[in-house]
Amino acid sequence: MPVTLPLPLRKLTVPSIGRRRVTTQVVATTTALCAGFGLLAAGADSDNENIKNVAATAPAEQVADDAPAAEQQAHSHDPAAWDPNKPAADNQPVAFPFLPPPRPTTVRPVDAVVSSGFGPRWGANHFGIDFAGQQGVPIRSVTDGVVIEAGPATGFGLWVRVQQDDGTVGVYGHMQDILVHVGQPVRAGDVIATVGSRGQSTGPHLHYEVHQPGVGKIDPQPWFAARGLDVMNFPG
């Protein structure tokens, strides 16, 4: 006959299969949770890394882009930062100081018309050009040079001889007053005398000659023309 134990003496046993199943479910759930946390952590690390990279690069580019504006703003409030020697921007006009025109190297000796040219005249040779100027009109040095003679001269009354810049000698005759002395350097356009009628003269005028070394007296007209001056054409 079967023996029945009282209830307090019975053991409640859980089948091993059930325990294994619960344990497996717990482990699987824990593993899944850990994996999920790992992905979240990895994602967070990746985001943090991207943020670090952006933070590291963006300020440099922004600073590079904003540097000219910041510098310009700083200089706009600093009068000492303006440099007058700094070249202007490409789109700004550059102001140049006024430069005088180049000084001429050959000038007309007197503001007067040519009344007589080089060549035969009155049965003799006329070795220069006559400019029919009024009494006292300024006579200018034709070129740069040095005065080599100034004073009385036969036939000319008074004359001035200038060693000219090309080696020739310019002769000025019949003047009223001499305003230079021997050895004085002169430049083209300097007043050296005034128009007169001294010596063998029929009226106030300037007689001008050009003496070329080794050749003698030459026609002043082509000599002037070779230097870019047409003395035969006088607008007055």
HULIN-V467249 format. One record per residue. BURIAL is I if it has 16 or more other ideal C-beta (glycine too) atoms within 10 Angstrom, else O. D_CENTER is the distance of its C-alpha to the mean C-alpha in Angstrom with 1 decimal. Layout:
# HULIN-V467249
BURIAL	D_CENTER
BURIAL	D_CENTER
This chain:
# HULIN-V467249
O	132.2
O	128.5
O	127.4
O	125.0
O	122.9
O	122.1
O	118.6
O	117.4
O	118.1
O	115.9
O	112.5
O	109.8
O	107.9
O	104.7
O	104.6
O	102.2
O	100.7
O	99.7
O	98.1
O	96.1
O	94.9
O	93.7
O	92.0
O	90.2
O	89.0
O	87.8
O	85.9
O	84.3
O	83.3
O	81.8
O	80.0
O	78.5
O	77.5
O	75.9
O	74.0
O	72.8
O	71.6
O	69.9
O	68.0
O	67.1
O	65.9
O	63.9
O	62.3
O	61.5
O	60.0
O	57.9
O	56.7
O	55.9
O	54.0
O	52.0
O	51.3
O	50.2
O	47.9
O	46.3
O	46.1
O	44.4
O	41.8
O	41.2
O	39.8
O	37.2
O	35.9
O	36.1
O	34.3
O	31.6
O	31.2
O	31.6
O	29.4
O	26.1
O	28.1
O	29.9
O	26.9
O	25.2
O	28.6
O	28.8
O	25.4
O	26.2
O	29.1
O	27.5
O	25.4
O	24.7
O	23.0
O	20.0
O	17.0
O	14.4
O	12.1
O	12.6
O	9.9
O	11.3
O	13.6
O	13.1
O	15.2
O	13.6
O	11.4
O	8.2
O	9.1
O	7.4
O	10.1
O	12.4
O	12.2
O	15.7
O	16.8
O	17.6
O	21.1
O	23.9
I	25.8
I	29.0
I	30.6
I	34.0
I	36.4
I	38.0
I	37.8
I	41.1
O	42.5
I	43.8
O	47.6
O	48.5
O	46.9
I	47.4
O	50.9
O	54.6
O	55.6
O	59.1
O	60.6
O	58.0
O	54.4
O	51.6
I	48.9
I	46.0
I	44.6
I	46.0
I	43.9
O	46.3
I	44.7
O	46.4
O	47.8
O	45.3
I	42.1
I	39.2
I	38.8
I	35.3
I	34.4
I	33.4
I	31.1
I	29.9
I	33.0
O	35.8
I	39.0
O	42.0
O	44.7
I	45.4
O	48.9
O	52.0
I	52.5
O	55.4
O	55.1
I	51.7
I	53.1
I	49.8
I	46.8
I	43.5
I	42.4
I	38.7
I	37.7
I	34.7
I	31.5
O	33.0
O	36.3
I	38.2
I	40.0
I	39.7
I	42.9
I	43.2
I	46.8
I	49.1
I	46.8
I	48.3
O	46.4
I	44.4
O	41.5
I	40.3
O	42.1
O	42.5
O	39.8
O	37.2
O	33.7
I	32.4
O	29.2
I	29.2
I	30.3
I	32.1
O	35.5
I	38.2
I	41.4
I	43.0
I	45.0
I	48.7
O	51.9
I	53.2
I	55.1
O	56.2
I	54.6
O	55.9
O	53.3
I	50.0
I	47.3
I	44.8
I	45.8
I	42.9
I	43.4
I	41.4
I	43.1
O	41.9
O	43.2
O	45.9
O	46.2
O	47.0
O	46.3
I	44.2
I	43.5
I	40.5
I	39.8
O	38.6
I	36.9
I	34.8
O	34.3
O	33.0
O	30.3
O	29.4
I	31.6
O	34.8
I	36.9
O	39.9
O	38.2
O	38.0
O	37.7
O	39.7
